[in-house]
């Protein structure tokens, strides 16, 4: 430096003078900056300390108001019940609005002679173990009678005599004598456990008997009825008093003076005490005292070493270093001032131009974003708003006074404190300002504003200019409010739908249980073949109805994607025929033909969810029949692709109905959408069938669609990729090689069916419209077995009837099969029934046609006749005695009938109380328990049975829920009540047998029954 200065010894004196003065200014700036940092930190600390003290005082005032509102409840009513106190406490939202409050309650004053009646009265409310604690005889008692929230922690204080503890009693007597709010000293609450133990205190307001004089202390003591009180855990009470902006500040709360050492709460980590501690290095500290219900509390607030940020501490050093460097720079600058004057002027002009360009860019950005632009010069206090900003806040250039007050005047009163706080934080602490708030215009219109602020700082880090961008988001807020309302409405509707579905599940399953149970019992009685057929149709219809009901009840699961697809091995021919039989009566009622698939691959077994497949086919066929007035409805299956273990099948439902316009086809698979509303009113329907079918197909990994043309009918199809079952080998029909069939006048719609089936069976077949020719063809045949098939639609042909009567002798070696709808069986002429060997009901299916042909072949294949008939399974019986708890007479008959098949004797109880009486007198092996019953439901009955002090002979007896409650979660509810197992109605005999096998003794299973 010496050499450097020596080289410039010829510098003018002004340069040396500036260097000396600038060094003095630098020292002064360092001193002022150091003092300013300390001053700002001190002011900030005092503000924070006062804020904490005010927060505690305000919080205690709020709790006093809560107590007074509880006292007002007693004054407004002659008596206050436990439920009324609970409702009152619920309206206060204690957890939300009163943090730290452990409980809000009422304690009653009792004389010794009143203790026993008081305990008995509370016990009769359902609190069997209630008693006043601690035990012992005292002059007076103040037992806690009401306490909310009545959770596990507060239940520890239920019945506690607060008059028995000196600290509590002192506060209660002070409240009693002064007729005013009173707070206790530090105590440990009865509710405390071994974890997170905190100090506590209580607040009391006395309750006097109505119309009693309260002038003197003696009057108040005589009229005392009880206390409305609140219990507090001090740690929970003080939680959250220090906000995020109050870092590096802690406090200690004392009862009385801090010197007494009775600490209520310490906010410091590890509970280190700082007051008068020689080891503490508190930068700032303050003590505030205030009265709380007659108790003096002292708040000691202090800061730690990190209260003043490192950036603030380094500001003076930064100023010194910067100042010295600037001084040297000025020294050399002045030396060359004359030579550099022009260059300085050019630089100044360039800076002005750059600033103007910056201003223009900011304005362009604000215009592009439709935002108002505001600039606040912190050094001059000048505030600039562009035209959009003025319009946004309801000002004009004439009414705007160019100051921050103009902006604050518009900010909503409820938002002012937070907005100002955030602006100050952005200026002081270099935080990002990105806030939403409201403004109020002179017209009282409220606008919602989204604002962002960019802070420009000088070299010392101090803010010198703030640029704000303001945007009107009122419309966005309105949309948010509308969306919230719609979301709330949707959630409410969803809850209502869930409750409706649960109720409907129970109400529908109860009568279905009676229907299906009665059919199961009827199946065990002697019936003719036609009666068995009708019974099987009824059973399949009931089962299909139950499946559809389950699908509708599970609609919410389908929509949420939680519906479970359960794959099982399914014989396609059985599934397809079952669906066709189910809908045959409906098709016959409209005089339309229902045709089933003829392709032999329909007989293979695949792995698929059989219930869902039947649901889809039923929906599509039912829809086709509904919209077809004449002609036919065909169901067939095409094999699109197959490998050794997989099949891709297309299921087709084709009708000859009215067809669907192209613009209407897109609506078909939407919920509640129907093409022809007039037909829907006549035929019925919810509009859910196709929508549910589409979702089910997609859940099974397939696709669904429709092809239709107005006036030419429709074809609905869906495709599925399915795994073949283990026994997937096509059935080879070699039984009919020595048989010839002739079909007389086959309907056009059936010609393809006959051809496909007979070809697959290697059966010689022809068709003709001439009876004589048919008879001639069969008579001349060399086959041993000859069959003539006649459709019942042609039996009204008098010429045909005459030919049949005249050729009886020629028909002795020809079998006559008549194909007839179920509804026309009674109308077949006598001459036909006398000659007919088989009458086959429509819809015509391969299985029934196959069995009919088997009846005419040789005796050595007779065992195949029952190929499609179910085989009865054998089940073991039980020597057991079961108690049936059920209030529905129909269900009782069904259950007793099913149990009788298993050699199970039964007793019946029509409600839970009757069940308890029987179980107290008799030993049973098992209980079948309904859930919804009068007098006492199944849940309460089960809980009573399981109680340790129950009078039941066998409290461990197995209990199986037998209920129509079949919604999600119902089984868990039954098990939580103490039931061992669960069966939903309608009762499936096989499932009932499995439950009996699981829970009844093994030794009793020695005989056989069949289902």
Order of alpha helices (4+ residues) and beta strands (2+ residues): alpha-alpha-alpha-alpha-beta-alpha-beta-alpha-alpha-beta-beta-alpha-beta-alpha-beta-beta-beta-beta-alpha-alpha-beta-beta-alpha-alpha-alpha-beta-beta-beta-alpha-alpha-alpha-beta-alpha-beta-beta-alpha-beta-beta-alpha-alpha-alpha-beta-beta-beta-alpha-beta-alpha-beta-alpha-beta-alpha-beta-alpha-beta-beta-alpha-beta-alpha-beta-alpha-beta-alpha-beta-alpha-beta
